Amino acid sequence: TRFYLLTLAVVVIAIVLTRNLLDSRVGRAIRSLKGGALAAESFGVDTGRARILAFVYAGVLAAISGWLYAHFQRAINPSPFNINVSIDY
């Protein structure tokens, strides 16, 4: 139950932070990239910066999920993540 509550709290915090990010000026710039880099640049968006911010935010979320996975497993074992699993993915 404690791990469930920890995971639930992390998910709720991630949802709130993601919503706040997407409703901000930076979030609108990231969303404008969906229409194409040229269209976003025509509205004055620094596409390089927006892409880096989106990549970093995704990396932070991936790091938090990896931490939760390692905490749940109580050990870090690289065998479930071998090259064949990466190719299948």
C-alpha positions as CSV (number, residue, x, y, z in Angstrom):
1,T,0.0,0.0,0.0
2,R,2.8,2.4,0.7
3,F,4.4,1.9,-2.7
4,Y,1.0,2.4,-4.3
5,L,0.5,5.7,-2.5
6,L,4.0,6.8,-3.5
7,T,3.3,5.9,-7.1
8,L,0.0,7.7,-7.0
9,A,1.5,10.8,-5.5
10,V,4.3,10.9,-8.2
11,V,1.7,10.4,-11.0
12,V,-0.5,13.2,-9.6
13,I,2.5,15.5,-9.3
14,A,3.6,14.7,-12.8
15,I,0.1,15.3,-14.2
16,V,-0.1,18.7,-12.4
17,L,3.4,19.7,-13.6
18,T,2.7,18.6,-17.2
19,R,-0.6,20.5,-17.3
20,N,1.1,23.6,-15.9
21,L,3.9,23.3,-18.4
22,L,1.5,22.9,-21.4
23,D,-0.6,25.9,-20.3
24,S,2.5,28.1,-20.0
25,R,4.2,30.1,-22.8
26,V,6.9,27.4,-23.1
27,G,4.1,24.7,-23.4
28,R,2.4,26.6,-26.2
29,A,5.8,26.8,-28.0
30,I,6.2,23.0,-27.5
31,R,2.7,22.4,-28.8
32,S,3.3,24.6,-31.8
33,L,6.0,22.2,-32.9
34,K,3.3,19.6,-33.8
35,G,2.4,21.8,-36.8
36,G,5.9,21.8,-38.0
37,A,9.1,23.7,-37.2
38,L,8.7,26.2,-40.0
39,A,5.2,27.1,-38.9
40,A,6.4,27.5,-35.3
41,E,9.3,29.6,-36.3
42,S,7.0,31.9,-38.3
43,F,5.3,32.7,-35.0
44,G,8.6,33.5,-33.3
45,V,9.2,30.2,-31.4
46,D,12.8,29.2,-30.8
47,T,12.3,25.6,-32.0
48,G,15.7,24.4,-30.9
49,R,15.1,25.6,-27.3
50,A,11.5,24.2,-27.3
51,R,12.7,20.8,-28.6
52,I,15.5,20.6,-26.0
53,L,13.0,21.5,-23.2
54,A,10.6,18.8,-24.3
55,F,13.5,16.3,-24.5
56,V,14.7,17.2,-21.0
57,Y,11.2,17.0,-19.5
58,A,10.7,13.6,-21.0
59,G,14.1,12.6,-19.7
60,V,13.1,13.7,-16.2
61,L,9.9,11.8,-16.3
62,A,11.8,8.7,-17.6
63,A,14.3,9.0,-14.7
64,I,11.5,9.2,-12.1
65,S,9.8,6.2,-13.6
66,G,13.1,4.3,-13.6
67,W,13.7,5.3,-9.9
68,L,10.2,4.0,-9.1
69,Y,10.9,0.7,-10.9
70,A,14.2,0.3,-9.1
71,H,12.6,1.1,-5.8
72,F,9.8,-1.5,-6.5
73,Q,12.3,-4.2,-7.5
74,R,14.6,-3.4,-4.6
75,A,17.6,-4.0,-6.9
76,I,18.9,-2.9,-10.2
77,N,19.3,-5.8,-12.7
78,P,20.1,-5.0,-16.4
79,S,19.1,-8.5,-17.7
80,P,15.4,-7.6,-18.4
81,F,16.6,-4.7,-20.6
82,N,18.9,-6.6,-23.0
83,I,19.4,-5.7,-26.7
84,N,16.7,-8.1,-27.9
85,V,14.1,-6.3,-25.8
86,S,15.3,-3.0,-27.3
87,I,15.0,-4.3,-30.8
88,D,11.5,-5.7,-30.1
89,Y,10.4,-2.4,-28.7
